[in-house]
Amino acid sequence: MSDLDHHRKVIHEELPQEHDDPLIRHLHFLIRAAIRVLAVLMALVIVWGVADVIWILYQRLSEPPVLLLEISDLFETFGAFLAVLIAIEIFVNIRLYLGADVLPVQLVIATALMAICRKIIVLDFEKVSPDYILASAGAILALGLTYWLISKKP
């Protein structure tokens, strides 16, 4: 068996290309194809997200006072930047899922942590309840602790 054949058999044993039941074999093929479609769509989302960041910056910098950003403009720009970075992390998750034999849990946790931190960065603290802030802090603490425990070398 060649290295490529072995690689194909090892990747995602939960979706094997060979299966006794032809229906299951076809469904596995369909799911692997769906993952590839998701990767293409996520790449398009990233390109659109970059275009959105450019558009937001252009709009804000062309309004009077020209070439100056207010604090609210900065937060909107940061939010758009972080959304693109999160989309890139999700794309990397999809790509690794297509090409690795295990799901990269550390990357998934880091992506979730980045997503919730993005929410905190753009949060208007005057419009949210203390319960929301407390729940967000708990989620960040749990994700941060999980990331630290996973990344800690034995």
Buried (B, 14 or more C-beta within 10 A) or exposed (E): EEEEEEEBBEBBEEBEEEBEEEEEBEEBEEEBEEBEEBBEEBBEBBEEBBEBBEEBBEEBBEEEEEEEBEEEBEBBBBBBBBBBBBBBBBBBBBBBBBEEEEEBEEBBBBBBBBBBBBBEEBBEEEEEEEEEEEEBEEBBEBBBEBBEEEEEEE
